[in-house]
Amino acid sequence: MLAGKLFKINTDQSLAFIADKLSSFKITREDEETHVQLNFEFSVNTYDDNSLDGIIYYDRVIKVGTKEGFKPEVSTMKVQFFIRKIQGYNFLFILAKKPLANYLANEFSKAVFIRPGFVVEARIDPNIFLDYYNKSLEETRVAYFDQIDIPNVNVLALYGDALSQTDLFKMYQEHGLLWYIVVRAKSISQIIGLTRNCVITMFSKGTVEDIVKYAFDEVAPLVIESLQKNKQEKENNTA
């Protein structure tokens, strides 16, 4: 199973600028508990005007069992990341589960722009997300709803075939917003889980190339459509 999260980079800086900042970034921190030195750095593999691929290397402390008990050892982890410029927007995809991806996105922002806040969540408008779901009806098997207005109910879930045709699906729509779906992605023909804040999970035996292609070819356009819709609504409200 592969997992990752798509983010938006709020900058007009070129990818050459980002590559230079990342390549020169390396810090060493001391672990509070063991006081061992931990390194954190980025490696840029390739980049051009519209794409950048690289790896994040970070150390963590693991406890290894010995005859004398547990002792700390440093393990270096690596996480792949990818940047694409699409329709004037810069998107960052980090190949890691949500908690780690969020942490690394903030570290990315600090490495390039000194502080967090330049790398933000890529979000899909609820109506655009529902439309994407409706276009994938034949291949959808799971649907979760959040922001439920029923007291003491946080999430509603449906599993099965032809979910949109059920009375429950229509009722759930009246009480919450579609938050998470599992579909067969059209661009890569793989089973994919997707949330409105662009957490992506590949359940079938796809490749890294598959999940990266899905993130940028199918999910990023939904985010762009959402951004443009939000911009248009703000302009209409101020007109």
N, C-alpha and C positions, 0 to 999 in steps of 0.2 A: 504494500500500500504506500502510495506517495501522497504527500500533503504539502501545501504551500499557501501563501497569502499574497494577494496583490495589493500594492500601495500606490499612491499618487505622490510624485515629487513636486512640491510647489517651488519651482524655480525656472527661470529662463536661461540659466547657465548651460553651456554646451556640454556634451558628454566628454569632450576632451578635458574640460575643466574638472568635471567630476572624477574622471580617471586619474588625473594628476593628484588631486586631493586624496583619493583613496590609496594610491600607490605610495604616498609619502606618510601615511598614517600608521603608526605602531605605538602602542602604549603597554606599559607593564604595571600591573596592580598587585597588591599584596592581599592574599586571602586572610580574612579577619580571624578565622579559627586556627588555621595551621601556619600562617605567616609565610607560606611559600609564594614565590613570584609567578604570576600568571600573565601571559602575553595575549594580546588581542591585535589582529591586523587584517588588512584586506589585500588580496592579490587580484589584479586585473589581468584577465587572460587575453581578451580581444575587445576592441571597440572601434566604432566608426561614428559617423554623424548621427546615426539613428539607433544604434544598439551598443550595448556593453555587457559583457559576461565576466563573472569573476567568482572568487571564493573567499569566504570569511573564515579565518582561522582563529579559534579562541581556546584558551586552556581552561580546564576545570579540574577540581580536586576530586579524586575518587579514593575510596578506602579499600585497600587490598588486605585480605586476610593472610596472616602469617602465624607461625607457632607462638610468637610473642603477642599476638593480638592483631588488631587492625592498624595499618600504617598508611599515611596519605601518600598518594602518587599523583603526578600531574599527567592528565590525558589531553591531548590536543584534538579538538573536534573541528570538522570543516563543514561548511554549509554553502551551497551554491546560490548565487543570486544573478538576476538578469534584469537589464534595463532596456526598455524600448521607447522610442519617441513615436507616438501615434497621433496623427491629426493635431500636432502642436503640443500635446501633453506628454510628459515624461512619466512612465509607469515603472515601478520596481516590483519584481516578483522574487520572493525569498522562499526557497525550497525547505521549509520547516513547518512544524505544527504551530498553531496560533500563538501560544505563549512565548515560544522562542522567537518566532518571526516578529512579534511585536517588539520584543527586547532588542533584536538586531536592527530593526528599522529605526529605532531611536538612536542606537549607536552609529548607524549609517548617517543619520542627520547630523549628529555631533561631529563626526569625522569630516564631513564635507562642509557643513555650514556653522560649525562651532556649537550649536545648540539644537535641542530637539524642537520639533514643530514644523520642519520643512518637509518631512515625510509623514504623510497623513493617511488615514484609512481611505481606500477607494470604496465608495458606497453606491449601491444601485437603488434607484427610486422604487418604492413598493409597486407602483403601477407598471413600471417597465419590467420589473422582476416577474410580476404576474403575467405580463404579456409574453415574456420569454418562456415561462412555464407553459402557457397555453399553446405555444408553437411546438412544444415538446411533449404533447399529451400522450402520444402512443408509446413513448419511451420513459415516462415518469412512473416511479414506483413508491416514492416517499415524499411527503409534504409536511412541513412543520409550520405552525403559526405562532407569532409572538405578539406582544402588546395586547394581550387579551383583556377585554373589559368585564369578564365574569369574575366576581370576587374569589380570591384564593386559587385562581387558575393562572399559571404562568405561561404554559405552553400547551398547545393542542397538536396532536400528531395523527396522520393517516398513513396507512400502508396498504398497498394493493394495486390492482389494475384499474384503469379508467377512473382515477380518483376524482377528476373534475365533474364526472357525471353523477356523483353521489350527492344525496341530500345533505350529508354531513359536511362535504367540502363547501357547499354553498352556505351552510349555516356557519361554519368556521370563518368564512370570508366576512360575514356580518359582525363577527366578534373579535377579529384580529387581523394581522397582516402576515402574508406569506413570508417566511423567514428563511427556510432551508428546503432544498429539493434535491432529490437524487434522480439523475436523468442519464440517458446515453447521449454523450456529446456528439453533435453532428460533424464537427470538424475533425475529430479523431476516432470516432466510433468506440469510445471507451465509457464505462460507467463512472460518472462523476457526481460528487456531492458539492453543492454550491450554496453559500449563504449570501445575504444581501450586503454584508461587508467583505465579500470577496475572499472568504476562506474556501480553498479548493482541496478536495480529497479525491484521489483516484483509487477506486476499489478494484478495478480489473487490472490485469497484468500489462499495464502500459509502461512506457519509458519516460525518462526525464524530458526528452524532446516532445513527447505527447502532451504532458501536463503544461509545459511552457507554451506550446502552440495554443492550447486551449485558453490559457490565461490571457494571452495577448490577442488571439484571433476572435474569441467569442465573448470573454468577460470584459475586457477593456472597452470594446465598443458600447456595451451596456452602461458602463460608468460614464463614458463620454456623452452618450444620449441623456443620461441623468443630469450631468453637469450643465448641458445646454438647455435642458428643460427648466432647471432651477434658475439659470441666468435669465431665461425668457420670462419666467413668472415674476422675478424681481423687477425686471424692466416694466412689465405690465402694471405692477403694483405702484411703481413710482411715476407712471405716465399720467 
